[in-house]
Amino acid sequence: FRMLADLRERGLRASDVAELIDVPRNTLLAWKNGTEPAHHDGDRLIELWCEWTEKARHQRPLALR
């Protein structure tokens, strides 16, 4: 999951991201393994990614299917 990797590159551990978006760390790890987040959780992750990368929402990496 590219957004999680981008956040890690900026110094945020999985536990930090989980705390900041208010999800259990295990949930975040499941996302890294391909589980799709609930809409509201995914939206919080996108907002965090935008804040930490200083990129716009439309610049977020998208999954290839």
CNS distance restraints for C-alpha pairs under 8 A (distance, minus, plus):
assign (resid   1 and name CA) (resid   5 and name CA) 6.60 0.50 0.50
assign (resid   1 and name CA) (resid  31 and name CA) 7.15 0.50 0.50
assign (resid   1 and name CA) (resid  32 and name CA) 5.26 0.50 0.50
assign (resid   1 and name CA) (resid  33 and name CA) 7.78 0.50 0.50
assign (resid   1 and name CA) (resid  34 and name CA) 7.42 0.50 0.50
assign (resid   1 and name CA) (resid  63 and name CA) 7.74 0.50 0.50
assign (resid   2 and name CA) (resid   6 and name CA) 6.10 0.50 0.50
assign (resid   2 and name CA) (resid  61 and name CA) 6.30 0.50 0.50
assign (resid   3 and name CA) (resid   7 and name CA) 6.25 0.50 0.50
assign (resid   3 and name CA) (resid  46 and name CA) 7.75 0.50 0.50
assign (resid   3 and name CA) (resid  49 and name CA) 6.40 0.50 0.50
assign (resid   3 and name CA) (resid  60 and name CA) 7.28 0.50 0.50
assign (resid   3 and name CA) (resid  61 and name CA) 6.66 0.50 0.50
assign (resid   4 and name CA) (resid   8 and name CA) 6.17 0.50 0.50
assign (resid   4 and name CA) (resid  14 and name CA) 7.71 0.50 0.50
assign (resid   4 and name CA) (resid  32 and name CA) 7.50 0.50 0.50
assign (resid   5 and name CA) (resid   9 and name CA) 6.21 0.50 0.50
assign (resid   6 and name CA) (resid  10 and name CA) 6.56 0.50 0.50
assign (resid   6 and name CA) (resid  49 and name CA) 7.74 0.50 0.50
assign (resid   6 and name CA) (resid  53 and name CA) 7.63 0.50 0.50
assign (resid   7 and name CA) (resid  11 and name CA) 6.60 0.50 0.50
assign (resid   7 and name CA) (resid  12 and name CA) 5.49 0.50 0.50
assign (resid   7 and name CA) (resid  13 and name CA) 7.73 0.50 0.50
assign (resid   7 and name CA) (resid  17 and name CA) 7.98 0.50 0.50
assign (resid   7 and name CA) (resid  49 and name CA) 6.59 0.50 0.50
assign (resid   7 and name CA) (resid  52 and name CA) 6.98 0.50 0.50
assign (resid   7 and name CA) (resid  53 and name CA) 7.59 0.50 0.50
assign (resid   8 and name CA) (resid  12 and name CA) 4.74 0.50 0.50
assign (resid   8 and name CA) (resid  13 and name CA) 5.66 0.50 0.50
assign (resid   8 and name CA) (resid  14 and name CA) 7.47 0.50 0.50
assign (resid  10 and name CA) (resid  52 and name CA) 7.39 0.50 0.50
assign (resid  10 and name CA) (resid  53 and name CA) 7.92 0.50 0.50
assign (resid  12 and name CA) (resid  16 and name CA) 5.68 0.50 0.50
assign (resid  12 and name CA) (resid  17 and name CA) 6.36 0.50 0.50
assign (resid  13 and name CA) (resid  17 and name CA) 6.40 0.50 0.50
assign (resid  14 and name CA) (resid  18 and name CA) 6.08 0.50 0.50
assign (resid  14 and name CA) (resid  25 and name CA) 6.69 0.50 0.50
assign (resid  14 and name CA) (resid  28 and name CA) 6.99 0.50 0.50
assign (resid  14 and name CA) (resid  29 and name CA) 7.59 0.50 0.50
assign (resid  15 and name CA) (resid  19 and name CA) 6.15 0.50 0.50
assign (resid  15 and name CA) (resid  25 and name CA) 5.65 0.50 0.50
assign (resid  16 and name CA) (resid  20 and name CA) 6.13 0.50 0.50
assign (resid  17 and name CA) (resid  21 and name CA) 6.18 0.50 0.50
assign (resid  18 and name CA) (resid  22 and name CA) 5.67 0.50 0.50
assign (resid  18 and name CA) (resid  23 and name CA) 5.03 0.50 0.50
assign (resid  18 and name CA) (resid  24 and name CA) 5.89 0.50 0.50
assign (resid  18 and name CA) (resid  25 and name CA) 5.26 0.50 0.50
assign (resid  18 and name CA) (resid  28 and name CA) 6.32 0.50 0.50
assign (resid  19 and name CA) (resid  23 and name CA) 6.44 0.50 0.50
assign (resid  19 and name CA) (resid  24 and name CA) 7.49 0.50 0.50
assign (resid  19 and name CA) (resid  25 and name CA) 7.78 0.50 0.50
assign (resid  20 and name CA) (resid  48 and name CA) 7.97 0.50 0.50
assign (resid  21 and name CA) (resid  41 and name CA) 7.21 0.50 0.50
assign (resid  21 and name CA) (resid  44 and name CA) 5.82 0.50 0.50
assign (resid  21 and name CA) (resid  45 and name CA) 6.44 0.50 0.50
assign (resid  21 and name CA) (resid  48 and name CA) 7.61 0.50 0.50
assign (resid  23 and name CA) (resid  27 and name CA) 6.51 0.50 0.50
assign (resid  23 and name CA) (resid  28 and name CA) 7.12 0.50 0.50
assign (resid  23 and name CA) (resid  41 and name CA) 7.62 0.50 0.50
assign (resid  24 and name CA) (resid  28 and name CA) 6.73 0.50 0.50
assign (resid  25 and name CA) (resid  29 and name CA) 6.32 0.50 0.50
assign (resid  26 and name CA) (resid  30 and name CA) 6.19 0.50 0.50
assign (resid  27 and name CA) (resid  31 and name CA) 6.42 0.50 0.50
assign (resid  28 and name CA) (resid  32 and name CA) 6.48 0.50 0.50
assign (resid  29 and name CA) (resid  33 and name CA) 6.50 0.50 0.50
assign (resid  30 and name CA) (resid  34 and name CA) 6.54 0.50 0.50
assign (resid  30 and name CA) (resid  35 and name CA) 5.52 0.50 0.50
assign (resid  31 and name CA) (resid  35 and name CA) 4.56 0.50 0.50
assign (resid  31 and name CA) (resid  36 and name CA) 5.98 0.50 0.50
assign (resid  31 and name CA) (resid  37 and name CA) 6.49 0.50 0.50
assign (resid  37 and name CA) (resid  41 and name CA) 5.99 0.50 0.50
assign (resid  37 and name CA) (resid  42 and name CA) 5.36 0.50 0.50
assign (resid  38 and name CA) (resid  42 and name CA) 6.02 0.50 0.50
assign (resid  39 and name CA) (resid  43 and name CA) 6.04 0.50 0.50
assign (resid  40 and name CA) (resid  44 and name CA) 6.33 0.50 0.50
assign (resid  41 and name CA) (resid  45 and name CA) 6.30 0.50 0.50
assign (resid  42 and name CA) (resid  46 and name CA) 6.19 0.50 0.50
assign (resid  43 and name CA) (resid  47 and name CA) 6.24 0.50 0.50
assign (resid  44 and name CA) (resid  48 and name CA) 6.20 0.50 0.50
assign (resid  45 and name CA) (resid  49 and name CA) 6.08 0.50 0.50
assign (resid  46 and name CA) (resid  50 and name CA) 6.11 0.50 0.50
assign (resid  46 and name CA) (resid  57 and name CA) 6.97 0.50 0.50
assign (resid  46 and name CA) (resid  60 and name CA) 7.51 0.50 0.50
assign (resid  47 and name CA) (resid  51 and name CA) 6.21 0.50 0.50
assign (resid  47 and name CA) (resid  57 and name CA) 7.54 0.50 0.50
assign (resid  48 and name CA) (resid  52 and name CA) 6.19 0.50 0.50
assign (resid  49 and name CA) (resid  53 and name CA) 5.85 0.50 0.50
assign (resid  49 and name CA) (resid  54 and name CA) 7.92 0.50 0.50
assign (resid  49 and name CA) (resid  55 and name CA) 7.89 0.50 0.50
assign (resid  49 and name CA) (resid  60 and name CA) 7.97 0.50 0.50
assign (resid  50 and name CA) (resid  54 and name CA) 5.38 0.50 0.50
assign (resid  50 and name CA) (resid  55 and name CA) 5.06 0.50 0.50
assign (resid  50 and name CA) (resid  56 and name CA) 5.87 0.50 0.50
assign (resid  50 and name CA) (resid  57 and name CA) 6.19 0.50 0.50
assign (resid  50 and name CA) (resid  60 and name CA) 7.80 0.50 0.50
assign (resid  51 and name CA) (resid  55 and name CA) 7.29 0.50 0.50
assign (resid  55 and name CA) (resid  59 and name CA) 6.30 0.50 0.50
assign (resid  55 and name CA) (resid  60 and name CA) 7.60 0.50 0.50
assign (resid  56 and name CA) (resid  60 and name CA) 7.23 0.50 0.50
